Amino acid sequence: MITPLAIISMAAAVALVILAIAFLLATWRVMAGPTLPDRILALDTLSGTAIGFIAVIAVKTGFSLYIDIAISLGLVGFLATVAFARFVMSRGGATEGRKPERHTKPERDTKTGRDAKTARAVTKKPDAAPKGKGRKTTKGKK
């Protein structure tokens, strides 16, 4: 028969393996993250994973002081994430490495109805003959 202690020990071992994989993936995101906000979120994930490690070890060992340490780490991790987010917002780097989204409609040329950019690219055909002064007419001459 399996004892409750054996079940807890096996569950803790499985949880530690899953947390180790999560820790490695988050570490990879910190190193390779294409933008600063990605790296900040990965650091937040690392602190959450560390809290998970501490909680599993607290359950496995039965030492309740680890829970207090996990709560303290959670508070520090939250404050660090808020500080990083404020830093990113203050320097305007939220879209770093990405194309900014276009929220406005393109300008329209009033004559052609096309985009102003394509309207400039279209070449105009010259008139056959100028109108008005200087135009020769053959009326009245015989």
Phi, psi and omega per residue, in radians:
M1 nan 2.479 -3.125
I2 -1.519 2.292 -3.126
T3 -1.504 2.741 3.085
P4 -1.036 -0.580 3.114
L5 -1.141 -0.643 3.119
A6 -1.180 -0.685 3.112
I7 -1.114 -0.768 3.121
I8 -1.105 -0.717 -3.134
S9 -1.130 -0.756 3.130
M10 -1.177 -0.725 3.123
A11 -1.115 -0.681 3.115
A12 -1.146 -0.689 3.128
A13 -1.131 -0.762 3.116
V14 -1.115 -0.742 3.138
A15 -1.103 -0.688 3.129
L16 -1.148 -0.654 3.103
V17 -1.146 -0.789 3.131
I18 -1.106 -0.723 3.113
L19 -1.152 -0.618 3.104
A20 -1.132 -0.706 3.095
I21 -1.127 -0.760 3.108
A22 -1.090 -0.676 3.128
F23 -1.118 -0.746 3.131
L24 -1.144 -0.732 3.127
L25 -1.143 -0.696 3.120
A26 -1.190 -0.651 3.088
T27 -1.116 -0.711 3.091
W28 -1.081 -0.688 3.139
R29 -1.173 -0.603 3.087
V30 -1.118 -0.732 -3.107
M31 -1.285 -0.738 -2.989
A32 -1.795 -0.081 -3.069
G33 -0.883 2.239 -3.063
P34 -1.213 -0.452 -3.100
T35 -2.247 2.863 3.114
L36 -1.100 -0.753 3.088
P37 -1.051 -0.594 3.071
D38 -1.098 -0.725 3.134
R39 -1.169 -0.658 3.124
I40 -1.134 -0.755 3.102
L41 -1.135 -0.620 3.091
A42 -1.160 -0.657 3.073
L43 -1.129 -0.657 3.074
D44 -1.123 -0.695 3.082
T45 -1.124 -0.666 3.091
L46 -1.091 -0.719 3.127
S47 -1.177 -0.656 3.071
G48 -1.135 -0.670 3.098
T49 -1.171 -0.685 3.091
A50 -1.111 -0.662 3.076
I51 -1.094 -0.712 3.091
G52 -1.086 -0.751 3.076
F53 -1.001 -0.844 -3.105
I54 -1.099 -0.714 -3.138
A55 -1.145 -0.740 3.126
V56 -1.135 -0.719 3.118
I57 -1.154 -0.624 3.095
A58 -1.110 -0.716 3.111
V59 -1.196 -0.715 -3.092
K60 -1.169 -0.714 -3.087
T61 -1.589 -0.400 -3.104
G62 1.411 0.175 -3.132
F63 -1.573 1.911 -2.988
S64 -1.337 -0.229 3.114
L65 -1.144 -0.441 3.114
Y66 -1.075 -0.542 3.129
I67 -1.124 -0.717 3.090
D68 -1.099 -0.684 3.108
I69 -1.129 -0.712 3.134
A70 -1.127 -0.702 3.112
I71 -1.125 -0.744 3.112
S72 -1.099 -0.740 3.118
L73 -1.122 -0.647 3.089
G74 -1.094 -0.723 3.115
L75 -1.138 -0.786 3.131
V76 -1.126 -0.720 3.118
G77 -1.098 -0.715 3.111
F78 -1.111 -0.813 -3.135
L79 -1.111 -0.659 3.109
A80 -1.139 -0.703 3.119
T81 -1.125 -0.734 3.110
V82 -1.113 -0.732 3.133
A83 -1.119 -0.756 3.106
F84 -1.105 -0.714 3.141
A85 -1.114 -0.720 3.100
R86 -1.124 -0.660 3.108
F87 -1.099 -0.796 -3.134
V88 -1.121 -0.738 -3.135
M89 -1.176 -0.600 -3.118
S90 -1.255 -0.529 -3.136
R91 -1.693 -0.038 3.062
G92 1.242 0.518 -3.104
G93 -1.715 0.372 -3.103
A94 -1.191 -0.464 -3.135
T95 -1.885 0.342 -3.115
E96 -1.041 2.247 3.110
G97 1.468 -0.023 -3.135
R98 -2.180 2.714 3.078
K99 -1.305 2.281 3.082
P100 -1.173 2.528 -3.140
E101 -1.291 2.584 -3.138
R102 -1.709 2.061 -3.069
H103 -1.791 -0.093 -3.083
T104 -1.979 2.736 3.071
K105 -1.364 2.606 3.119
P106 -1.181 2.632 3.128
E107 -1.136 2.517 3.135
R108 -1.932 2.451 3.031
D109 -1.401 2.257 -3.050
T110 -1.227 -0.491 -3.103
K111 -1.382 -0.811 -3.032
T112 -1.716 -0.385 -3.102
G113 1.416 0.061 3.123
R114 -1.578 3.020 2.999
D115 -1.035 2.566 -3.136
A116 -1.087 -0.567 -3.114
K117 -1.181 -0.784 3.135
T118 -1.329 -0.497 3.127
A119 -1.141 -0.598 3.115
R120 -1.235 -0.531 -3.077
A121 -1.348 -0.398 -3.133
V122 -1.294 2.267 3.135
T123 -1.503 2.519 -3.129
K124 -1.594 2.511 3.085
K125 -1.460 2.385 3.113
P126 -1.255 2.602 3.099
D127 -1.191 2.658 -3.128
A128 -1.170 -0.775 3.139
A129 -2.584 2.505 3.138
P130 -1.209 2.526 3.132
K131 -1.665 2.676 3.064
G132 1.683 -2.435 -3.076
K133 -1.108 2.547 3.058
G134 1.517 -0.069 -3.129
R135 -1.498 2.268 -3.114
K136 -1.545 2.327 3.075
T137 -2.071 2.683 -3.139
T138 -1.831 0.086 -3.138
K139 -1.241 2.463 3.056
G140 1.488 -0.244 3.134
K141 -1.717 2.358 3.099
K142 -2.215 nan nan
